[in-house]
């Protein structure tokens, strides 16, 4: 057992008393532990296993073949070990990022095709995306019911993600070496809702909420959670459990709930052998403009702040990949100014 609350998601959410009770239990688990887990059904577990197997095949390819899976229009594609930076240090993970697969010719930042390595990889990843995307569609109304933001299964929180900028990070971590055990440094995720799967090796740690501990608001200029509490006590190991998905809130959910839910800091430590994971992000629309939904936002919160999701996403990726071709293209063409103007 993982030691974290594990739930089964209903097939439909309609706002029944049972839905409200489940939503409250999920919110309480997040507020206590930072994460909860969902028991995957047989179909989803099969999709996850297939995606992990496709991931292993891709990352076993020669470096030249992987490096060819890059374009300068989107942040989709291959990320070499050491290319991603957290708190000024290079992370060990290899990544294949999947953002919405859009035709070439759209000049908006981050819009473009996915440089798929082959048809089999694409089919496995899109099947997993569809499965966890459907789960995200059911979890958000439950969370809103649990927070008392609405009284039915459909509301403002879920409506933000219709046509959302859903994407995924497919990760490979090498085995630990004599010189490093760092897979990814401590951070929170920039988005709304994270649904993660990991293989049996393990290496994920989370930091539950600590009373009185101030966390940077990652969406504000000059504030960052990169490296947050990296060496502080209080981290918990997330034991791999077959057939479960790990779910936690990101920065946007903290913003929207006025801090009622806190984005969960997490990090990865390398194990004695390589490890694979899938991190899916259930997101608002790229052009969504958001204010906190909760009328009971605490003093000093962001009740007067507006976040343009696409600008936020773009800034986060530019920060992580300052040398990537996509970042250089955005900078050279002044594309970020278009999003800032839309805010």
N, C-alpha and C positions, 0 to 999 in steps of 0.2 A: 504493500500500500504506500501511497505517496505522502500521506500526512496532510494533504490539502483536500478541501471539500470537492466532491465529485457529484455532478448532476447529470440527468438525462434531459435533453431538450425536447419539448413537445413538437409534434409535427405542425401544429398551428397554434397561434397565440391570438386569443379573442378577448382577453381582459377578464376572464373568469376569476373567482376567488382563488382557485388553485394557481392560476398564472401569477396573480399578485403575490401570493405566498412564496412561489418559486423565485420571482424577481427579487423579493426582499432578502431571501436567503443568499442569492447571488451577490447582491450589493453588500450584505454583511460579510460575506467571505472575502470580497475585495477589500473592504475597509479593515479587516482583520489581518489577512494574509497577503494581500496584493495580487493574488491570482485565485482562480478556481479552475476546475477541470471538467470536461464534458466527456461522457462515455460515448464513443463513436459507434454508430450502427455498423453492421457487417459491410454494407456497401461503401460507406465512407472509409472504413479501415482498409478495404481492398484498394480504394483510390489512393490512399496515403501510401500504402506499401508500393504500389506501382510508381508513384511519383518519386519516392526515395530510391527505388531501383533505377529509374531513369536518371536520377541525379548521380548515382554512383557511376553509371556508364559514361555520362558526360564528363565528369571530372577526371575520369581515367584517360581521356583523350590526350594526345600530345599538346604541348603548350601552344604551338602554332595554330592548331585547329580551334582551340578555345579562344585564343586572342582574336580570331577572325569574327567572332560573334559579338560585334560592337558596332554601334553607329553613333553619329554625333547629333541626332535629332531627339533622342530620348535617353533616359538612364537605364533602359532595358539592356540586357546582355551581360557579358562576362566581366567580372571584377577579379583581378589577380590578387593573390595573397599579398598583403602589405599595402595595397592601393587605398583601402579604406582607412581613415584616420579617426580615432576617438581620443579626445583630450590630448591631442598632439602626439599620440603614439600610434604606430601602425598596427592594425589588427592582423591576426594570422589567417583569418577565414578567407576561403575562396567563395565567390558568390556568383549566382546567375540571377539577375533581377528581372522580374516580369512586370512591366507596367502595361496599361491598356494597349492592345495591338491595333494601331491606327494607320491608315494609309499615309504614304509620304505626300508632302505638299502642304501640310498644315504647319504654318510658321509659328504657332504658339509654343512657348517653352515646354519642353518635355514631351511633346506630341510627336509620335512617329512609330514606325513598325518595330516589332520584336525581332531581333536577329536570331531566329530559331536555328539550332544546329541540325535538326532533322525532324521529319514528320512524327516519328514515334515519341520523341521528347515532347513535342508540342501537344500531342494527344494526351499523354500522361499528365502533364502540368495543367492543361485546360480542364481535364476531368476533376482533378483535385481542387482547382480554383472554383469550379462550379459547385462542388460539394460544400466547401467551407464558406463560400459566399451565401449559399442558402441557409447555412447555420447562422451566419452573421445577421441575416435578415430576421431570424427568429429571436436571436439573443437581445438585440437592441430594444425591441418593444418590451421584453421582460425586464430589462434594466430600467427603462423609463417607468414601468409600473411599480417596480421596487422602490424607486426614488420618489414616487408620488408626483411625477411630472405630468402624468396623464391618467385617464381613467379607462382607456380602451387599449386594444392591442396595436392601434395604428396612431401615430402622432408625429410631432415635429422632429424628434430625434431620429426615428426611422426614415422619415421623408427626406432627410438630408442625404441619405445614402442611395436613393434611387438614381440609377445612372452614375453611381459613384466611381471615384478614381481607385477602384480596388486593384491591389497589386500584391506581389509576393517576392520574398527573398529566399532563394534556394541556397543553402549553405553547406560547405564542407570545411571541417576543421582538421588540421593535421594532428598527428600524435605529438604529445609534449616532447620537448627536447631538453638538453641540459641547461640551455640558456633561457628558455621561456616556457611558461605555463599559461600565458595570456592568449585567449582566443579572441574575445572582444571585450574591450574595457567597459566599465560601468557607464550606463546611460539610461535614459528613458526613450521610448519610441515616440516619434513626432505625430503619429496619426490618431485615429479614433479608437479602434478596437483591434486587438491582435489575437489571432488564433494560430497557435504554434503546434507543430508536431516534431518529435525528436525520435531518433532511433534508440536502440538499447544501450548505447555506450554511456550517455550522460555527460553533463558538464555545465548545465544551466543553473544559475543561482539568481534568486530574487531577493529584494529587500522590502519586507512588509512596512506599512506605515508606522512611523515612530512618533508618538505624541510630542508636540512641541517642536518637531524638527522642521525647519523651513527648507523647502526645496525651490530651486530656481524655476522660474516660469520660462520654459524652453522656447516659447513662441515670441518672447520679447527681445528686442535688440539689446545686446550686451549681457543677456543671461543665457546660461547653458547648463544642462545636466550632464554633459560629457565629463566623465570622471567622478561623478557625484558619489560621495561616501565610499569610494573605492576600497579604502583600507579600514573603514569603520566596522565595529561589530554589528551583528544583527542580520547578516545574510543567511538565507536558507537554501539548501540544495533541493532542486526539483528532481526527485528520483524518477527515472523513466518507468512508465507503467504501460504495458501493451494495451492498445485500443483506447487510449484517452488523448484528448487534445487539451492544451493549456491555453487559458483565455485570460487576458489582462487588459486594463485600460491604458490608452496612450494620452499624450499631451492634450489632444483636442477634446477628449472626453473630460479631462480635468477642467479645461477651460469652459466647456459647455455647462458643466454641473456646478460651476462656481466653487470648485474645490471639494464638493461633497465626495467625489471620487478622485483619487490621486493617481497620476501616471506612475506605473510601477518601475522602479529602477531594476535593472538586471544586467548580468555580465556572464561571460562564458570562460571557463577554465579548461584548458586542454587536458585530455585523458591520455592513457597509455596506448591508445590506438585512435585511428581517425574516426570522426563522428560526422553524422549528417543530420540536418534539420530543415524544416520548412516553416517560414514565418509569413503568414498571410495577414494583410492589412485591409480591414473593411472600412471604407473611407467615404467622406462626403464627395459631392460632385466637385470637379476641378474648379468650376466657377462659383462655388458656394461662398456666400458671405455670411458670417456667423457672429452672433452675440451669445453670451451666456443665457441658457434657457431657464435657470432656476431664479425665481424672484427673491430667494433668501440668500443671495450672495453675501459672503462676509465682507466686513470693511477692508478696504485695500485690495479688493479683488479686481476683476477685469470687466465689470458691468458696463463700462463705457467703451470697451475695446471692441473693434471689429477685426476679425481674421478673414482674409481671402484665402481659401484653402489652397488654391493653386500656387499663389505666391509663397505661402508657408512651405508647401512641399518642395518647391523649387529652391528656396533658400536653404532648407535642410540638406538637400542633396548637393548643392554647390559647396556647402560647408564641409561635407564628408569627402567630396571628390574635387578638390580645388584644381587638380591638374587634368581632369578628364576632358576629352574632346567636347562633350556636351556642355560642360561648364564654360569652356573657352568660347564656344559658339554663342552661348547666351550672353556672355560678357561683351564679345566683339560686336554683336548686333543690337545690344541694348535691350534685349527682350524682357528682362526683368522689370524695366520701367513700364512696360505695357500692363503688367499685372499690378504694379504698385498704383498706377493710375486708376485701374478698375476697382481698387479697394475704396 
